[in-house]
Amino acid sequence: MKVYNTMTRAKEELVTLTPGEVRMYVCGVTPYDYSHIGHARSAIVFDVIRRYLEYRGYRVTMVRNYTDVDDKIIRRANEEGVSTAEVSDRYIEAERRDMEALGVLPPSVAPRATEHIAEMVGLIERLVAKSVAYVVDGDVYFEIRRFPPYGRLSGKNLDELLAGARVEVDERKRDPRDFALWKAAKPGEPSWPSPWGPGRPGWHIECSVMSIRYLGESFDIHGGGTDLIFPHHECEIAQAEADTGKPFAHYWLHNGMLNLGAAKMSKSLGNTLTIRALVKRHPPDALRLWMLGTHYRHPIEWSEERADEAARALQTLWGPEERLRKWVDSSTFASSAGELPTEFAEHRTRFIEAMDDDFNTPAALGSLFDFGHALNRASSVSPQHLVRGARELSSLAHTLGLTEPKPRIQGLSAEIGQQIEVLIRERATARMNRDWKRADEIRSRIESLGVVLTDSSSGTEWEMKQK
C-alpha cells in the first residue's frame, strides 16, 4: 500500500509505527460560520482514507480538531455582541450536522483548542527554555532560524521566504518570518493566564499540542488541505520537533482545493456554497461520488451539472442489489455469504489495487461501475452468485462511504423475478436489432405481469406497479 508523502514528494510504502494501527490527525474547521463545500471535500477525502484503512484491517485512531479560539471567531462574537464560546458552539453543532448529512464518520476524538490551553502554555515554556522561542511584551515568538529544517515540507527556502498573509509583520520580532506562539491579551478578546501575562495561543501551536496529546509525539499520518502546507503545517513541525527531538508525523497527506470558477472557495472571499444548502439540492452520496471522481490530490472545480450526473450514476452501484431484492427470496440472500464468485472477483481486485495506489478513487470507482455493469449483463449466473456479487459491490461502495439507503420493494418469487429479467434481456436484443415489433410485444408481456419499465441511457429498470 502506497501513499503520496508531501514531505518527500513521492509515493511511499505505508509502514505504520505500530503494526496494524494507524494514528491520524486531520486539521478541522475554525467554527465562525457555516461549513462550505470546500470543507466537505477535505472531510470526505479523509473519511474515505480512514474507511479504506479500516477495510484493509487497520485499527484507526483519527483526530479532527476544532480551532475554537481565533481572530475570526472573536470578530464575529464582537459583531453579534455575544461570547466567543457562543459563536463556536453554534457553528460546531452546525458542522457536526453537516458531516452527518454527508455520511462522514465522527472522528475518534474531536478536541477543541480551548480545552488544551494549559498544555499549550507548557509547550511554549519548554520552547522558551530551549532558546528556540523568545518573549516580547507578553507575546511569544518562535525563532525559525533556530530550527534549520524549517521549509522542508513546503519546499520553501528560508532565505527566500517573505512575510505572507498569515505571518504578522512586527518590528519587535527578531525576524519578520518568526511566528506567534502566544499573543498578549487585547481589549475585547478572550484570554488565559500564562507566565508572560494573560493572552491566547497562536494558531499553529494548537494543532501541535492536540495531535501530540491524543496520538503521541510521533504518529503516522497528518492530513489537511494544500492551503495548510505553509505556514500552518510547516510551523506545526517546527514547534513539535524543536520540543521533542523526534519526527512529528511520518506521512503528510494533502487534498487539493475545491474551486468556484477560477478562485479557491473561501469564506473570507465570500464565494462559498454551504453544505447545508447543497444537501438540499443534491443527494449527499451524489456530492461524494462527484468528489471521488477526481483524485484527492488534484484541485476540483464545482459543477452543478456534474453533481446531477453523479446522482444518476449512483444507480449503477445501487441497482443490482436493489433489483435482486425484488425477486430473490430472503433465504437466497441469507445463504449468499462465502467466497466471491470468480466471474466477479477481478472487480474487487481492481478496486483494492486502485485504492492501494495512494487512494486512487477515480480508478476504484471505474472498477465498481464495471462491476455493476457486469452484474446487470450476467445471464448464466445462479441467483446465489448474483446476490453474492451484488452484496460485494454494495460493500465496496460502502468502503467509499457511498451508503445512502434506497427504498426496497417487497420480493416476488424467484421464478417470476428471473422470468422478468430474461424478458428484459430479450427485449434489449430485439431493440439492438431494430426489431421494434418484437420489442413492443415483449414489453406488453412484461407489463402484463404488473411491471413498470423505465428505459434510460444506463439500461432498463423495472418495478412493480403500485397498488
NULO-483707 format. One line per field, with one value per residue (C-alpha): residue in three letters; residue number from 1; x, y, z. Coordinates in pm, 1 decimal, m for minus. Layout:
% NULO-483707
r	(ala  ...)
k	(NUM  ...)
c1	(X  ...)
c2	(Y  ...)
c3	(Z  ...)
***
This chain:
% NULO-483707
r	(met  lys  val  tyr  asn  thr  met  thr  arg  ala  lys  glu  glu  leu  val  thr  leu  thr  pro  gly  glu  val  arg  met  tyr  val  cys  gly  val  thr  pro  tyr  asp  tyr  ser  his  ile  gly  his  ala  arg  ser  ala  ile  val  phe  asp  val  ile  arg  arg  tyr  leu  glu  tyr  arg  gly  tyr  arg  val  thr  met  val  arg  asn  tyr  thr  asp  val  asp  asp  lys  ile  ile  arg  arg  ala  asn  glu  glu  gly  val  ser  thr  ala  glu  val  ser  asp  arg  tyr  ile  glu  ala  glu  arg  arg  asp  met  glu  ala  leu  gly  val  leu  pro  pro  ser  val  ala  pro  arg  ala  thr  glu  his  ile  ala  glu  met  val  gly  leu  ile  glu  arg  leu  val  ala  lys  ser  val  ala  tyr  val  val  asp  gly  asp  val  tyr  phe  glu  ile  arg  arg  phe  pro  pro  tyr  gly  arg  leu  ser  gly  lys  asn  leu  asp  glu  leu  leu  ala  gly  ala  arg  val  glu  val  asp  glu  arg  lys  arg  asp  pro  arg  asp  phe  ala  leu  trp  lys  ala  ala  lys  pro  gly  glu  pro  ser  trp  pro  ser  pro  trp  gly  pro  gly  arg  pro  gly  trp  his  ile  glu  cys  ser  val  met  ser  ile  arg  tyr  leu  gly  glu  ser  phe  asp  ile  his  gly  gly  gly  thr  asp  leu  ile  phe  pro  his  his  glu  cys  glu  ile  ala  gln  ala  glu  ala  asp  thr  gly  lys  pro  phe  ala  his  tyr  trp  leu  his  asn  gly  met  leu  asn  leu  gly  ala  ala  lys  met  ser  lys  ser  leu  gly  asn  thr  leu  thr  ile  arg  ala  leu  val  lys  arg  his  pro  pro  asp  ala  leu  arg  leu  trp  met  leu  gly  thr  his  tyr  arg  his  pro  ile  glu  trp  ser  glu  glu  arg  ala  asp  glu  ala  ala  arg  ala  leu  gln  thr  leu  trp  gly  pro  glu  glu  arg  leu  arg  lys  trp  val  asp  ser  ser  thr  phe  ala  ser  ser  ala  gly  glu  leu  pro  thr  glu  phe  ala  glu  his  arg  thr  arg  phe  ile  glu  ala  met  asp  asp  asp  phe  asn  thr  pro  ala  ala  leu  gly  ser  leu  phe  asp  phe  gly  his  ala  leu  asn  arg  ala  ser  ser  val  ser  pro  gln  his  leu  val  arg  gly  ala  arg  glu  leu  ser  ser  leu  ala  his  thr  leu  gly  leu  thr  glu  pro  lys  pro  arg  ile  gln  gly  leu  ser  ala  glu  ile  gly  gln  gln  ile  glu  val  leu  ile  arg  glu  arg  ala  thr  ala  arg  met  asn  arg  asp  trp  lys  arg  ala  asp  glu  ile  arg  ser  arg  ile  glu  ser  leu  gly  val  val  leu  thr  asp  ser  ser  ser  gly  thr  glu  trp  glu  met  lys  gln  lys)
k	(1  2  3  4  5  6  7  8  9  10  11  12  13  14  15  16  17  18  19  20  21  22  23  24  25  26  27  28  29  30  31  32  33  34  35  36  37  38  39  40  41  42  43  44  45  46  47  48  49  50  51  52  53  54  55  56  57  58  59  60  61  62  63  64  65  66  67  68  69  70  71  72  73  74  75  76  77  78  79  80  81  82  83  84  85  86  87  88  89  90  91  92  93  94  95  96  97  98  99  100  101  102  103  104  105  106  107  108  109  110  111  112  113  114  115  116  117  118  119  120  121  122  123  124  125  126  127  128  129  130  131  132  133  134  135  136  137  138  139  140  141  142  143  144  145  146  147  148  149  150  151  152  153  154  155  156  157  158  159  160  161  162  163  164  165  166  167  168  169  170  171  172  173  174  175  176  177  178  179  180  181  182  183  184  185  186  187  188  189  190  191  192  193  194  195  196  197  198  199  200  201  202  203  204  205  206  207  208  209  210  211  212  213  214  215  216  217  218  219  220  221  222  223  224  225  226  227  228  229  230  231  232  233  234  235  236  237  238  239  240  241  242  243  244  245  246  247  248  249  250  251  252  253  254  255  256  257  258  259  260  261  262  263  264  265  266  267  268  269  270  271  272  273  274  275  276  277  278  279  280  281  282  283  284  285  286  287  288  289  290  291  292  293  294  295  296  297  298  299  300  301  302  303  304  305  306  307  308  309  310  311  312  313  314  315  316  317  318  319  320  321  322  323  324  325  326  327  328  329  330  331  332  333  334  335  336  337  338  339  340  341  342  343  344  345  346  347  348  349  350  351  352  353  354  355  356  357  358  359  360  361  362  363  364  365  366  367  368  369  370  371  372  373  374  375  376  377  378  379  380  381  382  383  384  385  386  387  388  389  390  391  392  393  394  395  396  397  398  399  400  401  402  403  404  405  406  407  408  409  410  411  412  413  414  415  416  417  418  419  420  421  422  423  424  425  426  427  428  429  430  431  432  433  434  435  436  437  438  439  440  441  442  443  444  445  446  447  448  449  450  451  452  453  454  455  456  457  458  459  460  461  462  463  464  465  466  467)
c1	(0.0  149.4  67.7  199.5  402.8  415.0  734.1  928.6  718.4  698.9  479.1  599.9  500.1  277.0  464.0  293.2  467.9  263.0  176.2  m194.8  m263.5  m287.2  m281.3  m401.7  m458.6  m661.9  m696.1  m1057.9  m1256.7  m1249.3  m1614.4  m1714.4  m1959.5  m2136.2  m1910.1  m1889.4  m1839.4  m1462.8  m1464.6  m1674.1  m1407.4  m1137.1  m1373.2  m1483.4  m1127.2  m1001.6  m1322.5  m1259.7  m894.6  m997.6  m1269.9  m1032.9  m760.1  m1018.1  m1132.5  m770.8  m765.3  m602.8  m729.0  m752.9  m744.1  m848.6  m834.6  m1002.8  m992.0  m1189.5  m990.7  m1232.2  m1014.5  m925.1  m939.2  m1240.2  m1439.0  m1355.4  m1460.4  m1792.5  m1860.7  m1793.4  m2018.9  m2302.2  m2236.6  m2204.5  m1923.8  m1673.8  m1793.0  m2147.9  m2024.9  m1801.9  m2065.8  m2322.3  m2105.8  m1950.5  m2300.6  m2381.9  m2062.8  m2148.1  m2489.8  m2328.8  m2082.5  m2361.7  m2559.6  m2256.6  m2204.9  m1868.5  m1787.6  m1727.3  m1356.5  m1224.5  m1155.4  m1277.6  m1081.3  m1133.3  m833.2  m976.7  m972.0  m592.3  m464.7  m259.9  m78.8  m7.9  142.5  357.7  490.5  567.9  752.9  973.1  1047.4  1147.1  1369.5  1539.8  1602.2  1403.1  1135.2  1152.4  925.2  844.4  597.7  381.2  395.0  599.8  752.6  916.8  1256.4  1264.1  1640.8  1680.2  1514.5  1720.1  1479.1  1208.1  1073.3  1130.7  758.6  662.9  988.5  1047.5  1398.5  1434.7  1625.8  1359.2  1059.8  872.2  614.9  297.3  m67.0  m63.6  281.0  236.2  482.7  608.0  923.1  966.7  1041.1  1400.0  1298.9  978.9  918.7  906.8  555.7  346.2  316.6  134.0  m49.6  m81.6  m440.1  m616.8  m941.5  m1249.2  m1064.1  m1078.6  m761.2  m599.8  m322.3  36.2  392.1  404.1  75.0  m283.1  m328.2  m424.8  m238.5  m128.3  m297.8  m16.1  59.0  m294.9  m266.9  80.5  m49.2  m373.9  m211.3  60.3  m194.2  m402.3  m160.0  182.9  499.0  530.4  233.2  157.9  m44.8  m114.7  m371.9  m532.0  m578.7  m288.9  m356.8  m234.9  108.3  253.3  265.5  43.8  185.8  538.7  504.2  347.4  653.9  894.2  722.3  678.3  1019.3  1206.5  1043.0  1059.3  1356.8  1150.0  989.2  640.3  416.1  567.1  336.8  183.6  m127.0  m290.6  m608.3  m636.8  m857.4  m1215.8  m1255.2  m1551.0  m1465.8  m1104.3  m1090.7  m1044.2  m1367.9  m1324.7  m1546.5  m1311.7  m1359.0  m1736.2  m1773.9  m1892.3  m2156.0  m2263.1  m2302.1  m2640.6  m2769.6  m2615.4  m2750.5  m3098.5  m3031.3  m2823.8  m2821.7  m2519.0  m2399.5  m2402.4  m2179.4  m1943.6  m1938.1  m1868.9  m1575.6  m1429.7  m1426.1  m1116.2  m801.1  m781.6  m451.3  m586.7  m790.7  m1154.1  m1399.2  m1757.2  m2011.3  m2385.7  m2418.3  m2155.3  m2332.2  m2656.7  m2478.5  m2333.7  m2683.3  m2790.1  m2473.2  m2533.9  m2799.5  m2526.6  m2390.2  m2719.7  m2920.7  m2803.7  m2876.0  m3192.9  m3323.3  m3234.0  m3422.5  m3736.3  m3741.2  m3480.2  m3619.2  m3476.1  m3321.4  m3100.4  m2978.3  m2914.2  m2709.3  m2502.2  m2201.2  m1869.7  m1614.0  m1685.8  m1757.9  m1462.9  m1663.8  m1678.3  m1353.5  m1149.3  m1353.2  m1272.8  m905.6  m900.4  m1071.1  m809.4  m519.9  m653.3  m706.8  m370.7  m214.5  m247.4  m625.4  m694.2  m1070.4  m1131.0  m981.4  m1159.3  m1493.0  m1419.7  m1388.5  m1716.3  m1907.9  m1767.5  m1876.5  m2227.7  m2248.3  m2122.1  m2396.4  m2658.4  m2537.0  m2493.1  m2725.6  m2586.8  m2511.1  m2702.5  m2915.8  m2681.5  m2379.3  m2563.8  m2660.2  m2307.0  m2172.9  m2431.7  m2365.8  m1991.5  m2046.4  m2252.4  m1982.4  m1707.4  m1923.7  m1975.6  m1596.6  m1604.5  m1887.0  m2149.0  m2414.1  m2736.8  m3024.6  m3258.3  m3623.2  m3676.3  m3970.0  m4112.2  m3994.7  m4152.6  m4089.2  m3750.6  m3924.0  m4117.7  m3821.7  m3596.1  m3865.2  m3880.7  m3501.2  m3492.1  m3766.7  m3586.3  m3269.0  m3469.2  m3628.7  m3286.2  m3163.7  m3469.6  m3416.5  m3049.0  m3156.0  m3413.8  m3691.3  m3936.6  m4239.8  m4078.9  m3957.9  m4310.8  m4455.7  m4209.1  m4279.9  m4652.6  m4585.6  m4370.6  m4629.2  m4897.2  m4706.1  m4772.2  m4431.5  m4341.8  m4035.0  m3811.5  m3556.9  m3250.5  m2900.1  m2771.4  m3023.2  m3374.2  m3500.0  m3822.4  m4052.7  m4389.8  m4694.9  m4817.3  m5149.8)
c2	(0.0  331.0  689.0  1015.5  1192.4  1569.6  1576.5  1360.5  1441.4  1073.0  771.2  560.0  227.9  277.2  136.2  231.9  289.5  14.5  m279.3  m296.0  54.0  396.8  716.9  1009.0  1379.7  1596.8  1972.0  2067.3  2386.4  2724.5  2747.7  3105.1  3038.8  2754.1  2498.2  2510.8  2251.6  2310.0  2187.1  1894.2  1789.4  1761.7  1585.0  1334.2  1270.8  1176.9  993.0  769.4  724.6  624.5  388.6  219.7  175.0  6.5  m208.3  m321.5  m427.5  m132.7  m5.6  369.7  645.4  964.2  1306.1  1606.9  1928.5  2249.3  2573.0  2747.4  3046.6  3262.1  3618.5  3537.9  3395.3  3697.5  3933.3  3750.7  3748.6  4122.0  4194.0  3997.9  4112.4  3754.6  3544.8  3360.8  3037.9  3103.4  3156.0  2847.5  2626.0  2729.5  2650.9  2336.1  2194.7  2304.8  2141.4  1815.9  1813.4  1882.8  1596.2  1361.1  1465.2  1389.1  1047.6  1145.9  924.6  1105.8  1121.9  909.6  1234.7  1587.4  1816.2  2188.7  2416.7  2589.3  2257.7  2238.8  2587.2  2466.8  2212.8  2483.0  2704.2  2411.3  2350.4  2720.0  2727.9  2440.5  2613.3  2932.9  2731.9  2573.7  2919.5  2847.2  3095.1  3441.2  3678.1  4035.8  4244.6  3946.2  3793.1  3480.8  3408.5  3102.0  3188.5  2997.0  3033.8  2817.7  2532.2  2470.4  2216.7  2483.8  2489.8  2127.7  2037.5  2330.5  2332.2  2695.7  2827.8  3005.3  3296.4  3345.2  3343.9  3671.4  3775.3  3610.0  3674.0  3482.1  3593.3  3908.9  4188.2  4318.5  4525.1  4366.5  4032.7  3922.9  3812.4  3915.6  3547.6  3440.8  3331.9  3381.0  3108.4  3326.3  3657.2  3907.0  3991.2  4277.4  4450.4  4255.5  3926.9  3608.4  3539.8  3284.3  3318.9  3240.7  3311.8  3601.7  3755.5  3696.0  3610.4  3338.0  3081.4  3132.2  2925.8  2680.6  2575.7  2447.9  2160.2  2057.6  2020.6  1843.5  1594.0  1505.2  1484.4  1218.2  1046.8  1076.5  1270.0  1073.9  944.7  806.8  1048.0  1420.3  1547.3  1866.5  2085.9  2205.4  2558.3  2448.1  2325.2  2671.1  2819.0  2607.0  2259.3  2391.4  2566.6  2262.1  2057.6  2322.4  2356.7  1986.3  1866.1  2150.8  2033.9  1653.8  1599.7  1327.4  1308.0  1456.7  1296.3  1029.1  1086.6  1416.2  1386.7  1691.9  1724.5  1968.5  2273.5  2295.4  2596.9  2806.6  2921.3  3035.8  3106.4  2887.2  2861.9  3056.1  3212.8  3511.7  3568.6  3549.7  3291.0  2989.5  2725.7  2594.1  2224.8  2277.6  2440.3  2190.5  1876.8  2017.9  2029.3  1714.3  1372.4  1361.8  1044.6  1227.1  1501.7  1237.5  1042.5  1359.2  1448.6  1098.4  1110.2  1332.4  1213.0  1366.4  1544.6  1730.6  2051.3  2025.2  2283.5  2293.0  2191.6  2169.5  1962.1  1709.3  1666.2  1594.8  1340.7  1172.9  1133.5  944.8  733.7  607.3  370.7  159.1  88.5  50.5  m106.7  m469.6  m547.2  m340.2  m526.2  m865.9  m789.4  m756.2  m1118.6  m1326.9  m1486.1  m1396.2  m1739.2  m1682.9  m1356.4  m1528.2  m1802.3  m1572.4  m1546.5  m1700.2  m1650.9  m1405.1  m1593.2  m1593.4  m1412.4  m1107.2  m1135.1  m929.9  m618.6  m638.8  m696.7  m386.6  m185.5  m282.4  m222.0  126.7  221.3  76.0  316.4  637.9  607.7  636.1  676.5  751.6  412.7  245.3  386.9  265.4  m87.9  m53.9  73.8  m211.8  m446.2  m303.4  m337.3  m696.7  m782.6  m622.3  m818.2  m1154.8  m1409.6  m1750.7  m1690.7  m1851.6  m1631.7  m1710.5  m1589.0  m1279.7  m1196.0  m1256.1  m1026.9  m755.3  m758.0  m735.2  m436.0  m268.1  m346.9  m190.5  115.7  138.0  144.2  473.9  598.0  552.6  420.9  607.7  361.2  303.3  206.8  m166.2  m331.4  m644.5  m952.2  m1164.6  m1530.2  m1615.7  m1777.1  m1463.5  m1236.8  m1444.1  m1451.6  m1070.7  m1041.5  m1283.6  m1092.4  m761.1  m905.7  m1043.0  m702.8  m534.7  m772.5  m700.4  m324.9  m364.2  m549.6  m275.7  m535.8  m286.7  m511.6  m788.0  m536.3  m397.8  m748.4  m829.8  m501.7  m575.6  m920.3  m774.4  m510.2  m779.6  m913.2  m587.4  m436.2  m78.3  m38.9  268.8  299.1  519.8  553.9  317.6  40.8  m65.4  m56.7  m215.1  m201.1  m337.3  m117.6  46.6  m95.6)
c3	(0.0  m110.9  m13.0  m152.2  115.3  69.2  274.6  27.4  m280.9  m361.0  m312.9  m24.1  119.2  421.4  720.3  1044.1  1375.3  1536.3  1309.3  1239.7  1373.1  1211.4  1413.5  1202.3  1266.1  1028.5  1067.9  1131.6  1091.5  1258.3  1369.6  1296.7  1010.8  833.0  663.7  286.7  14.9  27.7  387.2  269.8  24.1  287.6  527.3  262.0  141.8  485.8  569.0  266.4  361.6  711.3  585.2  344.1  604.6  825.7  533.0  493.7  856.3  1033.6  1365.6  1302.8  1561.8  1386.9  1549.0  1386.7  1586.8  1622.4  1627.0  1861.1  1950.4  1651.6  1520.4  1300.6  1590.4  1802.9  1525.7  1475.1  1851.2  1878.1  1580.6  1740.1  2096.0  2224.5  2370.6  2152.4  2314.6  2193.1  1837.6  1832.9  1999.4  1739.0  1439.7  1584.6  1621.0  1264.7  1135.4  1308.7  1144.8  806.6  849.8  948.8  640.6  421.9  580.1  729.1  1026.3  1355.6  1446.1  1730.3  1913.6  1829.2  2063.9  2097.5  2124.7  2431.8  2617.7  2594.0  2677.3  2978.2  2758.3  2500.5  2770.4  2881.2  2530.7  2482.3  2814.9  2700.0  2368.6  2550.4  2785.5  2483.5  2329.5  2015.2  2126.4  2282.0  2471.3  2369.1  2574.3  2665.7  2317.1  2246.4  1906.0  1756.2  1606.5  1282.1  1230.5  1540.6  1351.2  1033.5  875.3  853.2  497.1  403.2  388.4  166.9  m26.1  60.3  105.9  438.7  283.2  17.3  248.0  265.1  518.4  393.0  455.1  782.8  900.8  1106.1  1036.1  1371.4  1423.4  1764.3  1602.1  1557.3  1207.7  1026.8  948.9  1314.0  1409.3  1720.8  1981.0  2233.8  2188.2  2472.2  2567.6  2392.6  2494.1  2384.7  2340.8  2548.7  2745.0  2973.0  3233.1  3139.7  3264.0  3015.2  3124.0  3008.4  2644.0  2400.0  2189.2  1831.2  1562.1  1490.6  1847.9  1890.2  1643.0  1761.0  2114.6  2030.7  1795.0  2046.1  2327.4  2155.0  1916.9  2078.4  1996.9  1671.3  1475.3  1132.2  916.6  926.9  678.8  557.9  253.1  41.2  163.8  508.6  399.3  455.1  703.2  928.4  886.4  846.7  1182.0  1348.2  1257.2  1385.5  1724.6  1784.0  1669.9  1839.0  2161.6  2132.9  1903.9  1734.1  1390.3  1416.2  1151.2  926.5  629.1  518.9  300.8  144.2  m58.5  m347.4  m324.5  m439.9  m665.6  m768.7  m1115.7  m1114.9  m739.2  m435.2  m241.2  80.1  344.0  359.1  m15.5  19.7  m256.9  m61.9  m118.6  218.9  281.8  443.5  122.8  m118.1  51.4  m6.9  m382.5  m426.8  m258.7  m25.6  m195.9  m529.4  m387.9  m251.4  m577.7  m775.3  m549.4  m557.8  m936.1  m903.4  m727.3  m381.9  m450.5  m752.1  m746.3  m842.8  m973.7  m851.8  m1113.1  m1054.5  m1371.5  m1260.9  m928.9  m1113.8  m1334.2  m1026.2  m881.2  m1192.7  m1198.8  m846.5  m975.1  m1135.8  m788.8  m603.5  m883.6  m885.9  m521.2  m528.5  m832.8  m688.9  m369.5  m579.3  m682.2  m498.6  m185.5  154.0  203.1  m101.8  45.8  376.1  207.9  m14.1  218.4  126.4  m147.6  m424.3  m749.2  m989.2  m1256.5  m1028.5  m830.9  m1079.0  m997.2  m626.7  m711.4  m931.4  m657.8  m399.9  m639.2  m715.0  m351.9  m250.0  m500.0  m296.7  m263.8  m636.3  m611.9  m983.1  m1076.1  m784.8  m899.4  m1251.2  m1116.7  m926.7  m1229.3  m1438.5  m1159.0  m1169.1  m1547.0  m1524.9  m1275.8  m1498.6  m1801.9  m1628.3  m1790.4  m1694.3  m1329.2  m1045.4  m819.1  m530.0  m725.6  m843.5  m488.2  m362.6  m634.0  m570.9  m198.8  m259.2  m486.7  m214.4  42.0  m170.0  m232.9  142.6  182.5  m7.6  212.7  m59.5  174.1  107.9  156.3  m132.7  m93.5  m111.9  m284.4  m130.0  m315.7  m581.1  m618.5  m767.0  m1065.5  m1166.4  m1100.0  m1322.2  m1591.1  m1589.9  m1615.4  m1910.9  m2091.0  m2035.4  m2192.5  m2486.2  m2538.2  m2528.2  m2800.1  m3014.3  m2979.9  m3068.5  m3386.0  m3453.7  m3433.4  m3285.5  m3324.6  m3121.1  m2861.7  m2820.4  m2785.6  m2507.8  m2333.9  m2336.0  m2192.9  m1914.4  m1829.5  m1811.1  m1509.6  m1327.4  m1402.5  m1498.5  m1725.0  m1737.4  m2018.7  m1978.2  m2118.1  m1847.1  m1927.5  m1834.1  m1476.9  m1355.2  m1058.1  m962.7  m1023.6  m708.6  m597.1)
***
